[in-house]
Amino acid sequence: MQADPFRARGTAYGAIHKDNPNDARKNKPFTAKFAILVLLCLILPPLVFVGCFCANAYTLHYRADAAQSQMDGMVFFSTTTVPAMVFMILFLGLMVAAARHKAVKWPFLFVSLFAVAWGAGTYIGLYNYNAYSRDYYLNHDMATYPAINPDRASAGAYFDAGFTSFTFGTRVATERAIALQNHHTYCIAPIVSTPREAPIVTPRTGAFEWFAAGIDCCTPQGTNFTCGEVGNFHARSGVRWVKQEVFPFLKLASQEWGAHFNMPVGSRIIFLTWVQDPWYAVEALSWQVEVNRTTYTYMFSMLNTIVVLIAAWYFWKMEPPAYQWTPKMDLEAHEKRTTSSI
């Protein structure tokens, strides 16, 4: 029987052989299209993750919140909504392709990775902004006041303070600390200029308006107050508490403090984190964001690489795409013409 030249030529080019389908798997060529798809899935999702993280965790978000300019708000809106719109377009395209019975393995992988990168980058970026970046930018935008005497200085005159330093001898009266419990333990203690041995009296301003504060750094009774650097003898400075969601609880704790010790509390109170170097304490917030960005980007890139390589191996070995060798439809059409002629 004479050999079929079309079948021989099709097998040489990697066509699926009807008698032995595994022949094409052994010698199928590695195409540039396959390599480009792998590279796109390896490179683009980490870039989307970093872009969404940076848009939500850094100064662009802060300037948009502060409404410093309309352009800042538009740029921030674009960086957060455009990826979502792109994702929806890709997802709709995927559904259309699936409805037409086309190969959707690579589009489905890319859309899934894009969605994970956008969601993870946005969520982690927002978390870092609320936990670190917002406090960093707010404190830097506020004023710095040195050599404050809490016995003579009214907090109302320093209400724009972000960084404060106090006169020599100023301390945190940890023996007069108190705590308010509401899911967390909100701890406060007055900042006074009287020595530890002397009794604490009402300041000359007429009320206590300077307090060191912290969260979950004392017992529910207010004892063992370790907020900030109260144990550091050289600490005489403070960083302003600027978290709006925390301030109502600190305000309630100050009212409870006044009622408990029968001491007057001012209406305009400044809560501080007691530290030795306020600039270093605030810069540590920025460093923490950078550490988190590097760590999470590395983790996402590693997981993305593992997923892409496993998927590529599966597509290549288990379900090889039709474009990797001569389409099977040509061989079947040739067989039908040969059978009809016989």
JOCORTA-V250151 format. One record per residue. RES is the residue in three letters. OMEGA is omega in whole degrees, 0 to 359 (none if undefined). Layout:
{{RES;OMEGA} {RES;OMEGA}}
//
This chain:
{{MET;183} {GLN;181} {ALA;179} {ASP;183} {PRO;180} {PHE;180} {ARG;179} {ALA;179} {ARG;179} {GLY;179} {THR;180} {ALA;179} {TYR;175} {GLY;178} {ALA;179} {ILE;180} {HIS;185} {LYS;181} {ASP;183} {ASN;183} {PRO;182} {ASN;179} {ASP;182} {ALA;180} {ARG;185} {LYS;187} {ASN;181} {LYS;184} {PRO;175} {PHE;188} {THR;178} {ALA;180} {LYS;178} {PHE;180} {ALA;179} {ILE;178} {LEU;178} {VAL;181} {LEU;178} {LEU;180} {CYS;178} {LEU;189} {ILE;189} {LEU;180} {PRO;176} {PRO;177} {LEU;177} {VAL;179} {PHE;181} {VAL;180} {GLY;179} {CYS;178} {PHE;182} {CYS;180} {ALA;184} {ASN;188} {ALA;189} {TYR;190} {THR;178} {LEU;178} {HIS;181} {TYR;180} {ARG;176} {ALA;177} {ASP;181} {ALA;181} {ALA;181} {GLN;175} {SER;179} {GLN;180} {MET;178} {ASP;179} {GLY;179} {MET;180} {VAL;179} {PHE;178} {PHE;181} {SER;183} {THR;181} {THR;183} {THR;180} {VAL;176} {PRO;178} {ALA;179} {MET;177} {VAL;179} {PHE;180} {MET;178} {ILE;179} {LEU;180} {PHE;177} {LEU;176} {GLY;178} {LEU;180} {MET;178} {VAL;179} {ALA;179} {ALA;179} {ALA;179} {ARG;176} {HIS;175} {LYS;178} {ALA;184} {VAL;184} {LYS;181} {TRP;175} {PRO;179} {PHE;178} {LEU;183} {PHE;179} {VAL;180} {SER;179} {LEU;178} {PHE;181} {ALA;179} {VAL;180} {ALA;180} {TRP;181} {GLY;181} {ALA;180} {GLY;179} {THR;182} {TYR;181} {ILE;176} {GLY;178} {LEU;178} {TYR;180} {ASN;178} {TYR;182} {ASN;184} {ALA;188} {TYR;192} {SER;183} {ARG;178} {ASP;180} {TYR;182} {TYR;180} {LEU;180} {ASN;179} {HIS;180} {ASP;182} {MET;187} {ALA;178} {THR;181} {TYR;178} {PRO;169} {ALA;177} {ILE;175} {ASN;185} {PRO;179} {ASP;184} {ARG;187} {ALA;175} {SER;181} {ALA;180} {GLY;179} {ALA;182} {TYR;188} {PHE;174} {ASP;183} {ALA;172} {GLY;176} {PHE;178} {THR;170} {SER;188} {PHE;180} {THR;180} {PHE;181} {GLY;177} {THR;182} {ARG;174} {VAL;181} {ALA;183} {THR;178} {GLU;177} {ARG;179} {ALA;179} {ILE;183} {ALA;174} {LEU;182} {GLN;173} {ASN;189} {HIS;173} {HIS;176} {THR;181} {TYR;187} {CYS;176} {ILE;175} {ALA;183} {PRO;173} {ILE;187} {VAL;178} {SER;179} {THR;177} {PRO;182} {ARG;183} {GLU;184} {ALA;177} {PRO;180} {ILE;180} {VAL;180} {THR;179} {PRO;180} {ARG;176} {THR;177} {GLY;181} {ALA;176} {PHE;183} {GLU;179} {TRP;182} {PHE;167} {ALA;186} {ALA;177} {GLY;181} {ILE;177} {ASP;179} {CYS;174} {CYS;177} {THR;178} {PRO;177} {GLN;180} {GLY;179} {THR;181} {ASN;181} {PHE;183} {THR;184} {CYS;179} {GLY;181} {GLU;181} {VAL;178} {GLY;180} {ASN;183} {PHE;183} {HIS;182} {ALA;176} {ARG;183} {SER;180} {GLY;174} {VAL;186} {ARG;170} {TRP;184} {VAL;179} {LYS;183} {GLN;181} {GLU;181} {VAL;188} {PHE;179} {PRO;180} {PHE;176} {LEU;178} {LYS;177} {LEU;179} {ALA;178} {SER;177} {GLN;176} {GLU;179} {TRP;180} {GLY;180} {ALA;183} {HIS;183} {PHE;179} {ASN;180} {MET;179} {PRO;179} {VAL;182} {GLY;179} {SER;179} {ARG;187} {ILE;174} {ILE;177} {PHE;186} {LEU;166} {THR;186} {TRP;183} {VAL;175} {GLN;182} {ASP;183} {PRO;180} {TRP;179} {TYR;181} {ALA;181} {VAL;178} {GLU;178} {ALA;177} {LEU;179} {SER;179} {TRP;180} {GLN;177} {VAL;179} {GLU;178} {VAL;180} {ASN;179} {ARG;180} {THR;183} {THR;183} {TYR;176} {THR;178} {TYR;181} {MET;180} {PHE;180} {SER;179} {MET;179} {LEU;178} {ASN;179} {THR;180} {ILE;181} {VAL;182} {VAL;181} {LEU;178} {ILE;179} {ALA;179} {ALA;177} {TRP;180} {TYR;179} {PHE;185} {TRP;186} {LYS;188} {MET;180} {GLU;183} {PRO;179} {PRO;184} {ALA;185} {TYR;181} {GLN;177} {TRP;182} {THR;184} {PRO;182} {LYS;183} {MET;179} {ASP;180} {LEU;180} {GLU;178} {ALA;178} {HIS;180} {GLU;180} {LYS;178} {ARG;179} {THR;181} {THR;181} {SER;179} {SER;177} {ILE;none}}
//
